Every structure is written in C-alpha cells, then in structure tokens.
Amino acid sequence: MDHAELLALFDRDLRAGARPDGPDARVERTGGVVRQVASAQGWNGIVWSDLDEAGADAAIAAQIDHYTGLGLDFEWKLYGHDRPADLGPRLRAAGFTPEPAETLMIGEVAVVAHDVEPPEGVRVEPVTDPAGVDLVAHVHQDAFGADSSWLRHQLLARLSAAPDTVVAVVAMAGDRPVSAARMELVPGTPFAGLWGGGTVRGWRGRGIYRSLVAHRARAAAARGYSYLQVDASDQSRPILERLGFLPLTTTTPYQYTS
C-alpha cells in the first residue's frame, strides 16, 4: 500500500469513521465534521472535516457554539492535507491557538522492530489495575510536566469498560516508574494507536522508549492488527523511523478555550 492509499485508509477508518475513545464519550457527525463529545475530563474535539472555502467559517462557528454551549473547551485536530488549504489560518482567526505540529506516522506491524528489549535494570510491566494506572499518571506528570488527572480518569474508565481495547505498560527501574505508554486498539479496523511514551528525565536516551514501542508492536501483532499509528514529536520521529515507521503528513492540535 502506497502513502496515498494508507493515508486514505487512515482517514476513512480513524477519522471519518471515528469511534468514541471511552465509555463517557460519543461521536457525532454533523455539518461536514465528525466530532467527539465527552466529559470535561475526556477528549473533546473535531477529528475529521469535509469543508470548502464557502462553508468553512460557518462550520467553525457552529462547532464553537456547540462546545461552548456545553461548557467545554475543545480541540480541532488539523491534518496537513485537510481542506480548505487555509483552514489553519481560519481557525486562528476564530480564536483557536495552535500547539506544536506533530508528524502522523504509520508502521506496518509486520515490519516494525519487535526485538528491542529494555536496558539492563529496567523491566516492562503491564498495567491492569488502579495501582498501575497511578504509576502511568505519575510518569506522565513527571515526563511532560502536565496535569495527568484526565489520563488517570480515561485509562481507568477504559480498563473497566473495554479492557480489550487498551494496552498500557510501565517501565520500572527497581521500585521507580521511569517510563510509561499505552496502545489504543480500534476494533473493526486494522489500526492500533500508540500514545504516551513519556520517559522521566535522567532515564532518557537509554532505549526505553524504543523498547515500549516494540512491546506494543508485539501486542498488536498478537491481536491481529496490521498498522500502528503515532502522532510523533520531533524528538520521537527519528526513533520511530529507525524502527520502521513512515511519515505521512503533519497534524496540529488547535485548542479553543472559552
């Protein structure tokens, strides 16, 4: 499958055909957009749009009205190939703030390296209960310097309601959690998404991130998935390319805060 075909499959299955990412979320299709509406602790935003120059501004305004009417901040997830071509400037003019762009990368499960092990003294453990979720949230907060309450809420809910759709792991150095990541499986599609992948300072550059990618690739293969999808930062992109991932386009989160 070439890049264009793979990107079209991604758009069809994960964006136009998006499914709720948690038990407290719903996906709605209206006015040329596909959006998710969840609680304030969940992810709220636009995952796909089919807009033209004539109707884009009205569609943007409608989404602002919808989410602010619910008392929710939200994100418009813009991809490099979305139309109209000036959708980004239109979002900024409407009051959205762009975060740093990332690279949409996809790896074929059969091609991505599976044989990468963690460095000596580090072990990878599955996360299946609240204690493990607390470790993941702790790593996220330390690694990214951001509040992790939403992650704790979302991961607990998913492990409880649909444990077969998520794989979460934590890398331990003795009793200390030093890295964590999760994989979200999308039933009915060939895709599994890799998320998180944060490593605390002092433990970076040792191959832990690579080992967590390989661990999740093995888990995806065992469950019959064909592709792994990642929104890669500039730091993780070269690592993922060496593991067998291909860059397809950019993705930029545009945030709207009421």
C-alpha positions, 0 to 999 in steps of 0.5 A: 500500500502506497502513502496515498492509499494508507493515508486514505485508509487512515482517514476513512477508518480513524477519522471519518469513521471515528469511534468514541475513545471511552465509555463517557464519550460519543461521536457525532457527525454533523455539518461536514465534521465528525466530532467527539463529545465527552466529559470535561475530563475526556477528549473533546474535539473535531477529528475529521472535516469535509469543508470548502472555502464557502462553508468553512467559517460557518462550520467553525462557528457552529462547532464553537457554539456547540462546545461552548454551549456545553461548557467545554473547551475543545480541540480541532485536530488539523491534518496537513492535507485537510481542506480548505488549504487555509483552514489553519489560518481560519481557525486562528482567526476564530480564536483557536491557538495552535500547539506544536505540529506533530508528524502522523506516522504509520508502521506496518506491524509486520515490519516494525522492530519487535526485538528491542528489549529494555536496558539492563535494570529496567523491566516492562510491566503491564498495567491492569489495575488502579495501582498501575494506572497511578504509576502511568499518571505519575510518569506522565506528570513527571515526563511532560510536566502536565496535569495527568488527572484526565489520563488517570480518569480515561485509562481507568474508565477504559480498563473497566469498560473495554479492557480489550481495547487498551494496552498500557505498560510501565517501565520500572527501574527497581521500585521507580516508574521511569517510563510509561505508554499505552496502545489504543486498539480500534476494533473493526479496523486494522489500526492500533494507536500508540500514545504516551511514551513519556520517559522521566528525565535522567532515564532518557536516551537509554532505549526505553522508549524504543523498547515500549514501542516494540512491546506494543508492536508485539501486542498488536501483532498478537491481536491481529492488527496490521498498522500502528499509528503515532502522532510523533514529536520531533524528538520521537520521529527519528526513533520511530523511523529507525524502527520502521515507521513512515511519515505521512503528513503533519497534524496540529492540535488547535485548542479553543478555550472559552 
